[in-house]
Amino acid sequence: MTLQILSLRDNPELIGACHGLVRDWFFDFDVIHKQLDDTLSSLDKLPQAYVLTDGGAPVGWVGLCVNDPIETDEYTPIVGPLMIAESERNRGYGALLLYHARRAAATLGFDTVYLTSSHVGYYERFGFREIGMTRYIGGKPTKVYTAQAIKEN
Ligand SMILES: CC(C)(COP(=O)(O)OP(=O)(O)OC[C@H]1O[C@@H](n2cnc3c(N)ncnc32)[C@H](O)[C@@H]1OP(=O)(O)O)[C@@H](O)C(=O)NCCC(=O)NCCS
């Protein structure tokens, strides 16, 4: 097992595998496919994506983007989406990617990160704290979490 976390911008050949994970495990959302494409085409520092590979094979990825499709733009940057292939779950890989996204955010100059989720009890385990509720565009309510970006010493 050789785990690596690679920046999608530095390894654009991984984009096909990332789109595949969205199709398989994340409802095939158009907005997420677009986020991946924007990661490679944007000249801004966001969005970013970080891909976890095991022995060279992509097993999951996390995004860091300006915003989720929510009713407010006060939460930026957003960590997400986060997805791990089903066969690779419960090995701490989601936690690894969350930690990596917080370090990457600090490198990009952010002090704080946010995320939205309806999962109960997952993100709290990995340093995130619930700070309120908002709504996705379309009206579905979601919780908002925050965590500090992690600066390297
Ligand atoms: C959620 C997800 C990223 C977790 O990835 P993972 O690599 O399995 O997570 P980790 O190994 O770091 O953590 C596993 C622990 O989290 C718990 N967990 C996993 N999914 C959870 C959920 N939806 N809600 C609460 N706890 C959850 C597991 O039970 C496990 O607990 P244990 O250590 O007590 O056994 C993964 O299940 C996934 O890709 N799901 C589909 C996409 C998704 O829902 N993404 C998040 C959107 S907000």
The ligand as an SDF file (V2000), in Angstrom:
LIG
                    3D

 48 50  0  0  0  0  0  0  0  0999 V2000
  -18.3880    9.8430    3.8930 C   0  0  0  0  0  0  0  0  0  0  0  0
  -17.1320    9.1720    3.3050 C   0  0  0  0  0  0  0  0  0  0  0  0
  -16.3170   10.2270    2.5530 C   0  0  0  0  0  0  0  0  0  0  0  0
  -16.3020    8.6010    4.4780 C   0  0  0  0  0  0  0  0  0  0  0  0
  -15.0690    8.1190    3.9450 O   0  0  0  0  0  0  0  0  0  0  0  0
  -14.2040    7.0240    4.7310 P   0  0  0  0  0  0  0  0  0  0  0  0
  -12.8320    7.0160    4.1230 O   0  0  0  0  0  0  0  0  0  0  0  0
  -14.9280    5.7520    4.8220 O   0  0  0  0  0  0  0  0  0  0  0  0
  -14.1380    7.6920    6.2000 O   0  0  0  0  0  0  0  0  0  0  0  0
  -13.0650    7.3860    7.3210 P   0  0  0  0  0  0  0  0  0  0  0  0
  -12.4560    6.0460    7.0950 O   0  0  0  0  0  0  0  0  0  0  0  0
  -12.1700    8.5710    7.4610 O   0  0  0  0  0  0  0  0  0  0  0  0
  -14.0050    7.3560    8.6060 O   0  0  0  0  0  0  0  0  0  0  0  0
  -14.7850    6.2140    8.8150 C   0  0  0  0  0  0  0  0  0  0  0  0
  -15.6710    6.4170   10.0390 C   0  0  0  0  0  0  0  0  0  0  0  0
  -16.6670    7.4050    9.7140 O   0  0  0  0  0  0  0  0  0  0  0  0
  -17.9480    6.8280    9.8550 C   0  0  0  0  0  0  0  0  0  0  0  0
  -18.8180    7.3330    8.7900 N   0  0  0  0  0  0  0  0  0  0  0  0
  -18.7230    7.0630    7.4850 C   0  0  0  0  0  0  0  0  0  0  0  0
  -19.7250    7.6930    6.8120 N   0  0  0  0  0  0  0  0  0  0  0  0
  -20.4540    8.3750    7.7550 C   0  0  0  0  0  0  0  0  0  0  0  0
  -21.6340    9.1740    7.6910 C   0  0  0  0  0  0  0  0  0  0  0  0
  -22.2610    9.4070    6.5430 N   0  0  0  0  0  0  0  0  0  0  0  0
  -22.0910    9.7120    8.8550 N   0  0  0  0  0  0  0  0  0  0  0  0
  -21.4790    9.4730   10.0440 C   0  0  0  0  0  0  0  0  0  0  0  0
  -20.3490    8.6900   10.1490 N   0  0  0  0  0  0  0  0  0  0  0  0
  -19.8620    8.1400    9.0230 C   0  0  0  0  0  0  0  0  0  0  0  0
  -17.7380    5.3350    9.6790 C   0  0  0  0  0  0  0  0  0  0  0  0
  -18.7650    4.5990   10.2980 O   0  0  0  0  0  0  0  0  0  0  0  0
  -16.4010    5.1400   10.3610 C   0  0  0  0  0  0  0  0  0  0  0  0
  -16.5780    5.0980   11.7620 O   0  0  0  0  0  0  0  0  0  0  0  0
  -15.6870    4.1060   12.7150 P   0  0  0  0  0  0  0  0  0  0  0  0
  -14.2540    4.5930   12.5620 O   0  0  0  0  0  0  0  0  0  0  0  0
  -16.2520    4.3320   14.0690 O   0  0  0  0  0  0  0  0  0  0  0  0
  -15.8900    2.7420   12.1660 O   0  0  0  0  0  0  0  0  0  0  0  0
  -17.4830    7.9860    2.3660 C   0  0  0  0  0  0  0  0  0  0  0  0
  -18.3690    7.1300    3.0330 O   0  0  0  0  0  0  0  0  0  0  0  0
  -18.1210    8.4020    1.0430 C   0  0  0  0  0  0  0  0  0  0  0  0
  -17.4000    8.6660    0.0650 O   0  0  0  0  0  0  0  0  0  0  0  0
  -19.4680    8.4370    0.9890 N   0  0  0  0  0  0  0  0  0  0  0  0
  -20.1970    8.8150   -0.2610 C   0  0  0  0  0  0  0  0  0  0  0  0
  -20.0230   10.2770   -0.5840 C   0  0  0  0  0  0  0  0  0  0  0  0
  -20.3880   11.1830    0.5850 C   0  0  0  0  0  0  0  0  0  0  0  0
  -21.4210   10.9980    1.2230 O   0  0  0  0  0  0  0  0  0  0  0  0
  -19.5020   12.1770    0.8690 N   0  0  0  0  0  0  0  0  0  0  0  0
  -19.7150   13.1640    1.9200 C   0  0  0  0  0  0  0  0  0  0  0  0
  -20.6830   14.1740    1.4830 C   0  0  0  0  0  0  0  0  0  0  0  0
  -20.9530   15.4700    2.6680 S   0  0  0  0  0  0  0  0  0  0  0  0
  1  2  1  0
  2  3  1  0
  2  4  1  0
  2 36  1  0
  4  5  1  0
  5  6  1  0
  6  7  2  0
  6  8  1  0
  6  9  1  0
  9 10  1  0
 10 11  2  0
 10 12  1  0
 10 13  1  0
 13 14  1  0
 14 15  1  0
 15 16  1  0
 15 30  1  0
 16 17  1  0
 17 18  1  0
 17 28  1  0
 18 19  1  0
 18 27  1  0
 19 20  2  0
 20 21  1  0
 21 22  1  0
 21 27  2  0
 22 23  1  0
 22 24  2  0
 24 25  1  0
 25 26  2  0
 26 27  1  0
 28 29  1  0
 28 30  1  0
 30 31  1  0
 31 32  1  0
 32 33  2  0
 32 34  1  0
 32 35  1  0
 36 37  1  0
 36 38  1  0
 38 39  2  0
 38 40  1  0
 40 41  1  0
 41 42  1  0
 42 43  1  0
 43 44  2  0
 43 45  1  0
 45 46  1  0
 46 47  1  0
 47 48  1  0
M  END
$$$$
